Every structure is written in C-alpha cells, then in structure tokens.
Amino acid sequence: MMADLLTPEVSDRICKHMNDDHADAIILYAQTYGGTPNAASAQMLAIDPQGMDLAVQADDKNLTLRVQFDHTLADSEDAHQTLIAMVRQARTHR
C-alpha cells in the first residue's frame, strides 16, 4: 500500500479514525504534549506534517491546542508510526 501525502483529505481520514477508535490516545496527546494534564476529553481536528490540532475539554473550558511533532512527517505512514510512538512514550511517562 502506498503511503499518502498528508493532504486535507488524508488528514480528515486519520482524524476520523483516531476520534472513532483511539479517543484515549488523543486525550494522552493533550495531557502529555499539549500542556493540559487535566484534559477530560479531546478530539483530533487536523493533522499536517508539522503537528496536530486538538479540541480539548479541561476544567469545563473548551480549548484548541497545537501539538508539534519532533520531526516533519513524510507521509501518512510516518504519521501512523509517529502517533503510535507518541502514545507509547506518553504511557511510559505517567
């Protein structure tokens, strides 16, 4: 399978998959990388080669966060691997 560039369409697909199947991971991203340790819920709004935008609920406030990646993503496969690595790393830091 070819890896896709992170076009808006691919971003939408990744976000839908993450929001539908990995909501707990998105909360971890917000808590660990987004500087909101008290995040109660989070959704991925967009992903691009530099980072991801999250909608987060914390302390009864709705926030929009930007989480930067540690490198520029090459394609959707890089995004997939990076998101997995970030979850693993977040879980070891708890």
Protein Blocks (a to p, Z undefined) as FASTA:
>chain_A
ZZddddfklmmmmmmmmmmmmmmmmmmmmmmmnopakbfbdcdfbdcfkbccddddeehi
acddddddfbdcfblmlmmmmmmmmmmmmmmmZZ
